[in-house]
Protein backbone atom coordinates (compact mmCIF):
# COMPACT_ATOMS: atom_id res chain seq x y z
CA UNK A 1 0.00 0.00 0.00
CA UNK A 2 1.40 3.36 -1.03
CA UNK A 3 0.95 6.03 1.64
CA UNK A 4 2.61 8.96 -0.07
CA UNK A 5 1.39 10.34 -3.40
CA UNK A 6 3.98 10.93 -6.12
CA UNK A 7 5.28 14.45 -6.66
CA UNK A 8 3.38 16.11 -9.51
CA UNK A 9 4.93 18.40 -12.10
CA UNK A 10 3.18 21.76 -12.40
CA UNK A 11 3.22 23.84 -15.56
CA UNK A 12 3.85 27.60 -15.64
CA UNK A 13 0.21 28.77 -15.59
CA UNK A 14 -0.60 26.58 -12.59
CA UNK A 15 2.46 27.81 -10.67
CA UNK A 16 1.58 31.44 -11.38
CA UNK A 17 -2.06 30.87 -10.33
CA UNK A 18 -1.05 29.16 -7.08
CA UNK A 19 1.64 31.64 -6.07
CA UNK A 20 0.09 34.89 -7.29
CA UNK A 21 3.43 35.91 -8.78
CA UNK A 22 3.85 37.45 -12.20
CA UNK A 23 5.96 35.56 -14.69
CA UNK A 24 8.79 38.11 -14.53
CA UNK A 25 8.80 38.14 -10.71
CA UNK A 26 8.94 34.36 -10.58
CA UNK A 27 11.87 34.14 -13.01
CA UNK A 28 13.69 36.94 -11.18
CA UNK A 29 13.28 35.04 -7.91
CA UNK A 30 14.53 31.85 -9.60
CA UNK A 31 17.64 33.75 -10.69
CA UNK A 32 18.17 34.99 -7.13
CA UNK A 33 17.73 31.49 -5.73
CA UNK A 34 14.60 32.42 -3.77
CA UNK A 35 12.13 30.35 -5.80
CA UNK A 36 12.32 26.69 -6.85
CA UNK A 37 14.07 26.01 -10.14
CA UNK A 38 12.13 24.49 -12.98
CA UNK A 39 12.94 21.07 -14.35
CA UNK A 40 13.07 20.13 -18.00
CA UNK A 41 10.20 17.85 -19.00
CA UNK A 42 11.04 17.59 -22.68
CA UNK A 43 13.03 19.50 -25.25
CA UNK A 44 10.62 22.46 -25.29
CA UNK A 45 8.79 22.30 -21.96
CA UNK A 46 9.54 22.68 -18.29
CA UNK A 47 7.67 22.43 -15.03
CA UNK A 48 8.07 22.73 -11.28
CA UNK A 49 7.83 20.04 -8.63
CA UNK A 50 4.62 20.56 -6.69
CA UNK A 51 6.39 19.82 -3.38
CA UNK A 52 8.98 22.55 -4.06
CA UNK A 53 6.28 25.12 -4.87
CA UNK A 54 4.39 24.14 -1.71
CA UNK A 55 7.59 24.53 0.37
CA UNK A 56 8.03 28.03 -1.07
CA UNK A 57 4.40 28.91 -0.34
CA UNK A 58 4.76 27.88 3.31
CA UNK A 59 7.56 30.41 3.89
CA UNK A 60 8.38 32.56 0.83
CA UNK A 61 10.48 35.13 2.71
CA UNK A 62 13.03 32.60 3.95
CA UNK A 63 13.03 30.12 1.07
CA UNK A 64 16.34 29.40 -0.63
CA UNK A 65 17.34 26.83 -3.21
CA UNK A 66 19.61 24.11 -1.89
CA UNK A 67 22.49 23.57 -4.32
CA UNK A 68 23.27 19.89 -3.85
N, CA, C and O atoms as a CHARMM CRD file, in Angstrom:
* protein
*
  272
    1    1 UNK  N      0.83300  -1.18000   0.00000 PROA 1      0.00000
    2    1 UNK  CA     0.00000   0.00000   0.00000 PROA 1      0.00000
    3    1 UNK  C      0.88100   1.24900   0.00000 PROA 1      0.00000
    4    1 UNK  O      1.78100   1.38800   0.82800 PROA 1      0.00000
    5    2 UNK  N      0.61300   2.13300  -0.92100 PROA 2      0.00000
    6    2 UNK  CA     1.40400   3.35500  -1.03300 PROA 2      0.00000
    7    2 UNK  C      0.75600   4.44500  -0.18400 PROA 2      0.00000
    8    2 UNK  O     -0.42100   4.75400  -0.36600 PROA 2      0.00000
    9    3 UNK  N      1.51300   5.02500   0.73700 PROA 3      0.00000
   10    3 UNK  CA     0.95400   6.02700   1.64400 PROA 3      0.00000
   11    3 UNK  C      1.22000   7.44800   1.17800 PROA 3      0.00000
   12    3 UNK  O      0.49800   8.37300   1.55200 PROA 3      0.00000
   13    4 UNK  N      2.23800   7.62400   0.37500 PROA 4      0.00000
   14    4 UNK  CA     2.61400   8.95700  -0.07300 PROA 4      0.00000
   15    4 UNK  C      2.35300   9.08200  -1.57300 PROA 4      0.00000
   16    4 UNK  O      2.76000   8.22100  -2.35300 PROA 4      0.00000
   17    5 UNK  N      1.66500  10.16700  -1.97500 PROA 5      0.00000
   18    5 UNK  CA     1.38600  10.33600  -3.39700 PROA 5      0.00000
   19    5 UNK  C      2.64100  10.83000  -4.11200 PROA 5      0.00000
   20    5 UNK  O      3.46400  11.52100  -3.51100 PROA 5      0.00000
   21    6 UNK  N      2.79300  10.48400  -5.37900 PROA 6      0.00000
   22    6 UNK  CA     3.98000  10.93400  -6.11700 PROA 6      0.00000
   23    6 UNK  C      3.95900  12.44600  -6.32400 PROA 6      0.00000
   24    6 UNK  O      2.89700  13.06800  -6.36500 PROA 6      0.00000
   25    7 UNK  N      5.12900  13.01300  -6.45000 PROA 7      0.00000
   26    7 UNK  CA     5.27600  14.45100  -6.65700 PROA 7      0.00000
   27    7 UNK  C      4.81900  14.79400  -8.07200 PROA 7      0.00000
   28    7 UNK  O      5.32400  14.22400  -9.04000 PROA 7      0.00000
   29    8 UNK  N      3.88300  15.70500  -8.19800 PROA 8      0.00000
   30    8 UNK  CA     3.38000  16.11200  -9.50900 PROA 8      0.00000
   31    8 UNK  C      4.26700  17.21000 -10.08300 PROA 8      0.00000
   32    8 UNK  O      4.95700  17.92200  -9.35400 PROA 8      0.00000
   33    9 UNK  N      4.23100  17.32900 -11.40700 PROA 9      0.00000
   34    9 UNK  CA     4.93200  18.39900 -12.10300 PROA 9      0.00000
   35    9 UNK  C      3.88900  19.43900 -12.50400 PROA 9      0.00000
   36    9 UNK  O      2.90900  19.11900 -13.17600 PROA 9      0.00000
   37   10 UNK  N      4.10600  20.67600 -12.08900 PROA 10     0.00000
   38   10 UNK  CA     3.18000  21.75800 -12.39800 PROA 10     0.00000
   39   10 UNK  C      3.71500  22.58100 -13.55200 PROA 10     0.00000
   40   10 UNK  O      4.91600  22.83800 -13.63500 PROA 10     0.00000
   41   11 UNK  N      2.83800  22.99100 -14.43300 PROA 11     0.00000
   42   11 UNK  CA     3.21600  23.84000 -15.55600 PROA 11     0.00000
   43   11 UNK  C      3.15000  25.30700 -15.12500 PROA 11     0.00000
   44   11 UNK  O      2.61500  25.63200 -14.06500 PROA 11     0.00000
   45   12 UNK  N      3.69900  26.18100 -15.96000 PROA 12     0.00000
   46   12 UNK  CA     3.84700  27.60000 -15.63700 PROA 12     0.00000
   47   12 UNK  C      2.54600  28.25100 -15.18300 PROA 12     0.00000
   48   12 UNK  O      2.52700  28.90000 -14.13700 PROA 12     0.00000
   49   13 UNK  N      1.47000  28.10100 -15.92900 PROA 13     0.00000
   50   13 UNK  CA     0.20800  28.76600 -15.59400 PROA 13     0.00000
   51   13 UNK  C     -0.28500  28.35600 -14.21100 PROA 13     0.00000
   52   13 UNK  O     -0.76100  29.19200 -13.44400 PROA 13     0.00000
   53   14 UNK  N     -0.17200  27.07800 -13.89600 PROA 14     0.00000
   54   14 UNK  CA    -0.60200  26.58200 -12.59100 PROA 14     0.00000
   55   14 UNK  C      0.24600  27.17400 -11.47400 PROA 14     0.00000
   56   14 UNK  O     -0.28200  27.57600 -10.43700 PROA 14     0.00000
   57   15 UNK  N      1.55900  27.23000 -11.68200 PROA 15     0.00000
   58   15 UNK  CA     2.46000  27.80900 -10.67000 PROA 15     0.00000
   59   15 UNK  C      2.12400  29.28000 -10.44700 PROA 15     0.00000
   60   15 UNK  O      2.05600  29.72900  -9.30200 PROA 15     0.00000
   61   16 UNK  N      1.91500  30.02700 -11.51100 PROA 16     0.00000
   62   16 UNK  CA     1.57600  31.44000 -11.38300 PROA 16     0.00000
   63   16 UNK  C      0.23700  31.62300 -10.67400 PROA 16     0.00000
   64   16 UNK  O      0.10000  32.51500  -9.83700 PROA 16     0.00000
   65   17 UNK  N     -0.75300  30.78800 -11.00100 PROA 17     0.00000
   66   17 UNK  CA    -2.06100  30.86800 -10.33400 PROA 17     0.00000
   67   17 UNK  C     -1.94600  30.56700  -8.85200 PROA 17     0.00000
   68   17 UNK  O     -2.55700  31.25300  -8.03300 PROA 17     0.00000
   69   18 UNK  N     -1.17500  29.55200  -8.49600 PROA 18     0.00000
   70   18 UNK  CA    -1.05200  29.16300  -7.08300 PROA 18     0.00000
   71   18 UNK  C     -0.27400  30.17800  -6.25800 PROA 18     0.00000
   72   18 UNK  O     -0.61600  30.43800  -5.10400 PROA 18     0.00000
   73   19 UNK  N      0.76700  30.75000  -6.84400 PROA 19     0.00000
   74   19 UNK  CA     1.63900  31.63600  -6.07300 PROA 19     0.00000
   75   19 UNK  C      1.19200  33.09100  -6.10000 PROA 19     0.00000
   76   19 UNK  O      1.48400  33.84600  -5.17300 PROA 19     0.00000
   77   20 UNK  N      0.48500  33.49200  -7.15700 PROA 20     0.00000
   78   20 UNK  CA     0.08800  34.89000  -7.29500 PROA 20     0.00000
   79   20 UNK  C      1.20100  35.76300  -7.83900 PROA 20     0.00000
   80   20 UNK  O      1.05700  36.98400  -7.90800 PROA 20     0.00000
   81   21 UNK  N      2.30700  35.15100  -8.22600 PROA 21     0.00000
   82   21 UNK  CA     3.42900  35.91100  -8.77600 PROA 21     0.00000
   83   21 UNK  C      3.20300  36.18500 -10.25500 PROA 21     0.00000
   84   21 UNK  O      2.48300  35.44900 -10.92900 PROA 21     0.00000
   85   22 UNK  N      3.82000  37.24700 -10.75200 PROA 22     0.00000
   86   22 UNK  CA     3.85500  37.45400 -12.19600 PROA 22     0.00000
   87   22 UNK  C      4.98000  36.58500 -12.75400 PROA 22     0.00000
   88   22 UNK  O      5.85600  36.12800 -12.01900 PROA 22     0.00000
   89   23 UNK  N      4.93700  36.37200 -14.04700 PROA 23     0.00000
   90   23 UNK  CA     5.96300  35.55800 -14.69500 PROA 23     0.00000
   91   23 UNK  C      7.35500  36.15700 -14.48400 PROA 23     0.00000
   92   23 UNK  O      8.30100  35.44000 -14.15800 PROA 23     0.00000
   93   24 UNK  N      7.47500  37.47400 -14.67100 PROA 24     0.00000
   94   24 UNK  CA     8.79000  38.10900 -14.53000 PROA 24     0.00000
   95   24 UNK  C      9.28600  38.05200 -13.08500 PROA 24     0.00000
   96   24 UNK  O     10.47800  37.85400 -12.84900 PROA 24     0.00000
   97   25 UNK  N      8.38800  38.22200 -12.12000 PROA 25     0.00000
   98   25 UNK  CA     8.80000  38.14000 -10.70800 PROA 25     0.00000
   99   25 UNK  C      9.27500  36.73000 -10.36200 PROA 25     0.00000
  100   25 UNK  O     10.26500  36.55400  -9.65200 PROA 25     0.00000
  101   26 UNK  N      8.56100  35.73700 -10.86800 PROA 26     0.00000
  102   26 UNK  CA     8.94100  34.36300 -10.58300 PROA 26     0.00000
  103   26 UNK  C     10.31300  34.04300 -11.15500 PROA 26     0.00000
  104   26 UNK  O     11.14600  33.45400 -10.46600 PROA 26     0.00000
  105   27 UNK  N     10.56100  34.42200 -12.40600 PROA 27     0.00000
  106   27 UNK  CA    11.86900  34.13700 -13.01300 PROA 27     0.00000
  107   27 UNK  C     12.98800  34.95100 -12.35200 PROA 27     0.00000
  108   27 UNK  O     14.12000  34.47700 -12.26000 PROA 27     0.00000
  109   28 UNK  N     12.68800  36.14900 -11.90100 PROA 28     0.00000
  110   28 UNK  CA    13.68800  36.94100 -11.17600 PROA 28     0.00000
  111   28 UNK  C     14.04800  36.24000  -9.86200 PROA 28     0.00000
  112   28 UNK  O     15.22200  36.13800  -9.50500 PROA 28     0.00000
  113   29 UNK  N     13.03200  35.76300  -9.15300 PROA 29     0.00000
  114   29 UNK  CA    13.27800  35.04100  -7.90600 PROA 29     0.00000
  115   29 UNK  C     14.05700  33.74700  -8.15900 PROA 29     0.00000
  116   29 UNK  O     14.92000  33.38200  -7.36000 PROA 29     0.00000
  117   30 UNK  N     13.76500  33.05200  -9.25900 PROA 30     0.00000
  118   30 UNK  CA    14.53400  31.85400  -9.60100 PROA 30     0.00000
  119   30 UNK  C     16.00600  32.21100  -9.78200 PROA 30     0.00000
  120   30 UNK  O     16.88800  31.49700  -9.30500 PROA 30     0.00000
  121   31 UNK  N     16.26500  33.31200 -10.46900 PROA 31     0.00000
  122   31 UNK  CA    17.63800  33.75300 -10.68900 PROA 31     0.00000
  123   31 UNK  C     18.35500  34.11800  -9.39800 PROA 31     0.00000
  124   31 UNK  O     19.57000  33.95400  -9.28500 PROA 31     0.00000
  125   32 UNK  N     17.59500  34.61600  -8.42600 PROA 32     0.00000
  126   32 UNK  CA    18.17300  34.98700  -7.12800 PROA 32     0.00000
  127   32 UNK  C     18.28400  33.79100  -6.18400 PROA 32     0.00000
  128   32 UNK  O     18.89500  33.88700  -5.11900 PROA 32     0.00000
  129   33 UNK  N     17.69500  32.67500  -6.57600 PROA 33     0.00000
  130   33 UNK  CA    17.73000  31.48500  -5.72600 PROA 33     0.00000
  131   33 UNK  C     16.68100  31.49600  -4.63500 PROA 33     0.00000
  132   33 UNK  O     16.79800  30.75400  -3.66000 PROA 33     0.00000
  133   34 UNK  N     15.63700  32.33900  -4.78200 PROA 34     0.00000
  134   34 UNK  CA    14.59500  32.42100  -3.76500 PROA 34     0.00000
  135   34 UNK  C     13.27100  31.85200  -4.24300 PROA 34     0.00000
  136   34 UNK  O     12.22700  32.12700  -3.65100 PROA 34     0.00000
  137   35 UNK  N     13.30300  31.06700  -5.30500 PROA 35     0.00000
  138   35 UNK  CA    12.12800  30.35400  -5.80100 PROA 35     0.00000
  139   35 UNK  C     12.63700  29.05000  -6.41900 PROA 35     0.00000
  140   35 UNK  O     13.72900  29.02200  -6.98700 PROA 35     0.00000
  141   36 UNK  N     11.85600  27.97200  -6.31400 PROA 36     0.00000
  142   36 UNK  CA    12.32000  26.69000  -6.85400 PROA 36     0.00000
  143   36 UNK  C     12.65400  26.77200  -8.34400 PROA 36     0.00000
  144   36 UNK  O     11.98100  27.46300  -9.10900 PROA 36     0.00000
  145   37 UNK  N     13.68600  26.06500  -8.73200 PROA 37     0.00000
  146   37 UNK  CA    14.06800  26.00700 -10.14500 PROA 37     0.00000
  147   37 UNK  C     13.12300  25.07800 -10.89300 PROA 37     0.00000
  148   37 UNK  O     12.57600  24.12700 -10.33400 PROA 37     0.00000
  149   38 UNK  N     12.95100  25.38000 -12.16100 PROA 38     0.00000
  150   38 UNK  CA    12.13400  24.49100 -12.98300 PROA 38     0.00000
  151   38 UNK  C     12.97100  23.29400 -13.42600 PROA 38     0.00000
  152   38 UNK  O     14.20100  23.31900 -13.38800 PROA 38     0.00000
  153   39 UNK  N     12.27300  22.26000 -13.84300 PROA 39     0.00000
  154   39 UNK  CA    12.93900  21.06900 -14.35400 PROA 39     0.00000
  155   39 UNK  C     12.48500  20.85600 -15.78800 PROA 39     0.00000
  156   39 UNK  O     11.34100  21.14700 -16.14000 PROA 39     0.00000
  157   40 UNK  N     13.36600  20.36000 -16.58900 PROA 40     0.00000
  158   40 UNK  CA    13.07400  20.13200 -18.00300 PROA 40     0.00000
  159   40 UNK  C     12.24800  18.85500 -18.13500 PROA 40     0.00000
  160   40 UNK  O     12.64400  17.78800 -17.66500 PROA 40     0.00000
  161   41 UNK  N     11.08300  18.98800 -18.78900 PROA 41     0.00000
  162   41 UNK  CA    10.20200  17.84800 -19.00100 PROA 41     0.00000
  163   41 UNK  C     10.49700  17.21300 -20.35000 PROA 41     0.00000
  164   41 UNK  O     10.55100  15.99000 -20.47500 PROA 41     0.00000
  165   42 UNK  N     10.68500  18.04400 -21.34300 PROA 42     0.00000
  166   42 UNK  CA    11.03700  17.58900 -22.68100 PROA 42     0.00000
  167   42 UNK  C     11.88500  18.68300 -23.31800 PROA 42     0.00000
  168   42 UNK  O     12.28200  19.63700 -22.64800 PROA 42     0.00000
  169   43 UNK  N     12.15500  18.54600 -24.58700 PROA 43     0.00000
  170   43 UNK  CA    13.03300  19.50200 -25.25000 PROA 43     0.00000
  171   43 UNK  C     12.50600  20.94300 -25.17500 PROA 43     0.00000
  172   43 UNK  O     13.28800  21.88600 -25.05600 PROA 43     0.00000
  173   44 UNK  N     11.18500  21.10900 -25.24600 PROA 44     0.00000
  174   44 UNK  CA    10.61800  22.45600 -25.28900 PROA 44     0.00000
  175   44 UNK  C      9.66300  22.76600 -24.14900 PROA 44     0.00000
  176   44 UNK  O      8.88300  23.71200 -24.25400 PROA 44     0.00000
  177   45 UNK  N      9.69700  22.01000 -23.07500 PROA 45     0.00000
  178   45 UNK  CA     8.79300  22.29700 -21.96200 PROA 45     0.00000
  179   45 UNK  C      9.47800  22.05300 -20.62100 PROA 45     0.00000
  180   45 UNK  O     10.39300  21.23900 -20.49400 PROA 45     0.00000
  181   46 UNK  N      9.00000  22.78400 -19.64400 PROA 46     0.00000
  182   46 UNK  CA     9.54200  22.67900 -18.29400 PROA 46     0.00000
  183   46 UNK  C      8.39400  22.76500 -17.29600 PROA 46     0.00000
  184   46 UNK  O      7.28800  23.18700 -17.63400 PROA 46     0.00000
  185   47 UNK  N      8.67200  22.36200 -16.08200 PROA 47     0.00000
  186   47 UNK  CA     7.67300  22.42600 -15.02900 PROA 47     0.00000
  187   47 UNK  C      8.35700  22.53100 -13.68000 PROA 47     0.00000
  188   47 UNK  O      9.58500  22.54800 -13.59400 PROA 47     0.00000
  189   48 UNK  N      7.56500  22.60200 -12.64100 PROA 48     0.00000
  190   48 UNK  CA     8.06900  22.73000 -11.28100 PROA 48     0.00000
  191   48 UNK  C      7.50500  21.60200 -10.44800 PROA 48     0.00000
  192   48 UNK  O      6.35100  21.21200 -10.62300 PROA 48     0.00000
  193   49 UNK  N      8.31300  21.07600  -9.54300 PROA 49     0.00000
  194   49 UNK  CA     7.82600  20.04100  -8.63100 PROA 49     0.00000
  195   49 UNK  C      6.81700  20.68000  -7.67800 PROA 49     0.00000
  196   49 UNK  O      7.07900  21.72600  -7.08400 PROA 49     0.00000
  197   50 UNK  N      5.67900  20.04000  -7.54700 PROA 50     0.00000
  198   50 UNK  CA     4.61900  20.56100  -6.68600 PROA 50     0.00000
  199   50 UNK  C      5.11400  20.71300  -5.24700 PROA 50     0.00000
  200   50 UNK  O      4.78800  21.69700  -4.58300 PROA 50     0.00000
  201   51 UNK  N      5.88900  19.75800  -4.76600 PROA 51     0.00000
  202   51 UNK  CA     6.38700  19.82500  -3.38300 PROA 51     0.00000
  203   51 UNK  C      7.28700  21.04100  -3.17700 PROA 51     0.00000
  204   51 UNK  O      7.24600  21.66300  -2.11600 PROA 51     0.00000
  205   52 UNK  N      8.10000  21.38800  -4.17700 PROA 52     0.00000
  206   52 UNK  CA     8.98100  22.55400  -4.05600 PROA 52     0.00000
  207   52 UNK  C      8.17300  23.84800  -4.02400 PROA 52     0.00000
  208   52 UNK  O      8.48200  24.76000  -3.25800 PROA 52     0.00000
  209   53 UNK  N      7.14100  23.92300  -4.85900 PROA 53     0.00000
  210   53 UNK  CA     6.28100  25.12100  -4.86900 PROA 53     0.00000
  211   53 UNK  C      5.54900  25.23800  -3.54200 PROA 53     0.00000
  212   53 UNK  O      5.41900  26.33800  -3.00500 PROA 53     0.00000
  213   54 UNK  N      5.06900  24.12100  -3.00600 PROA 54     0.00000
  214   54 UNK  CA     4.39200  24.13900  -1.70700 PROA 54     0.00000
  215   54 UNK  C      5.33500  24.56600  -0.59400 PROA 54     0.00000
  216   54 UNK  O      4.93400  25.31900   0.29400 PROA 54     0.00000
  217   55 UNK  N      6.58700  24.09800  -0.62300 PROA 55     0.00000
  218   55 UNK  CA     7.58700  24.53200   0.36700 PROA 55     0.00000
  219   55 UNK  C      7.77100  26.04100   0.30400 PROA 55     0.00000
  220   55 UNK  O      7.82100  26.70600   1.33900 PROA 55     0.00000
  221   56 UNK  N      7.87400  26.58300  -0.90700 PROA 56     0.00000
  222   56 UNK  CA     8.02900  28.02900  -1.07200 PROA 56     0.00000
  223   56 UNK  C      6.80800  28.75700  -0.51400 PROA 56     0.00000
  224   56 UNK  O      6.95300  29.77900   0.15700 PROA 56     0.00000
  225   57 UNK  N      5.61900  28.24900  -0.78200 PROA 57     0.00000
  226   57 UNK  CA     4.39700  28.91200  -0.33600 PROA 57     0.00000
  227   57 UNK  C      4.26200  28.92000   1.18000 PROA 57     0.00000
  228   57 UNK  O      3.65400  29.83300   1.74000 PROA 57     0.00000
  229   58 UNK  N      4.81800  27.92000   1.85100 PROA 58     0.00000
  230   58 UNK  CA     4.76300  27.88500   3.31400 PROA 58     0.00000
  231   58 UNK  C      5.58600  29.00200   3.94900 PROA 58     0.00000
  232   58 UNK  O      5.22600  29.51400   5.01000 PROA 58     0.00000
  233   59 UNK  N      6.69600  29.38400   3.30000 PROA 59     0.00000
  234   59 UNK  CA     7.55600  30.41200   3.88600 PROA 59     0.00000
  235   59 UNK  C      8.35100  31.12400   2.79300 PROA 59     0.00000
  236   59 UNK  O      9.56100  30.92200   2.68500 PROA 59     0.00000
  237   60 UNK  N      7.69300  31.95100   1.98300 PROA 60     0.00000
  238   60 UNK  CA     8.37700  32.56000   0.83100 PROA 60     0.00000
  239   60 UNK  C      9.51200  33.51200   1.20100 PROA 60     0.00000
  240   60 UNK  O     10.46400  33.64600   0.43200 PROA 60     0.00000
  241   61 UNK  N      9.44100  34.16600   2.33700 PROA 61     0.00000
  242   61 UNK  CA    10.48000  35.13400   2.70700 PROA 61     0.00000
  243   61 UNK  C     11.81400  34.46900   3.01700 PROA 61     0.00000
  244   61 UNK  O     12.86400  35.07300   2.79600 PROA 61     0.00000
  245   62 UNK  N     11.79900  33.25000   3.51900 PROA 62     0.00000
  246   62 UNK  CA    13.02600  32.59900   3.94500 PROA 62     0.00000
  247   62 UNK  C     13.39300  31.40400   3.09800 PROA 62     0.00000
  248   62 UNK  O     14.26400  30.62100   3.47600 PROA 62     0.00000
  249   63 UNK  N     12.73500  31.24800   1.94400 PROA 63     0.00000
  250   63 UNK  CA    13.02900  30.11700   1.06700 PROA 63     0.00000
  251   63 UNK  C     14.34400  30.37000   0.32200 PROA 63     0.00000
  252   63 UNK  O     14.61300  31.47900  -0.14000 PROA 63     0.00000
  253   64 UNK  N     15.14100  29.32800   0.22100 PROA 64     0.00000
  254   64 UNK  CA    16.33700  29.40300  -0.62800 PROA 64     0.00000
  255   64 UNK  C     16.55400  28.03900  -1.26700 PROA 64     0.00000
  256   64 UNK  O     16.25100  27.00200  -0.67700 PROA 64     0.00000
  257   65 UNK  N     17.07800  28.06100  -2.46600 PROA 65     0.00000
  258   65 UNK  CA    17.33600  26.83500  -3.21200 PROA 65     0.00000
  259   65 UNK  C     18.56900  26.16800  -2.64800 PROA 65     0.00000
  260   65 UNK  O     19.60900  26.80400  -2.48000 PROA 65     0.00000
  261   66 UNK  N     18.45300  24.87900  -2.35500 PROA 66     0.00000
  262   66 UNK  CA    19.61500  24.11300  -1.88600 PROA 66     0.00000
  263   66 UNK  C     20.39200  23.63900  -3.09900 PROA 66     0.00000
  264   66 UNK  O     19.85300  22.90400  -3.92500 PROA 66     0.00000
  265   67 UNK  N     21.62900  24.03900  -3.22100 PROA 67     0.00000
  266   67 UNK  CA    22.48900  23.57500  -4.32000 PROA 67     0.00000
  267   67 UNK  C     23.22500  22.32100  -3.88100 PROA 67     0.00000
  268   67 UNK  O     24.27200  22.38800  -3.23700 PROA 67     0.00000
  269   68 UNK  N     22.65800  21.17200  -4.24200 PROA 68     0.00000
  270   68 UNK  CA    23.26700  19.89100  -3.85100 PROA 68     0.00000
  271   68 UNK  C     23.71700  19.16500  -5.06600 PROA 68     0.00000
  272   68 UNK  O     24.25700  18.06400  -4.96200 PROA 68     0.00000
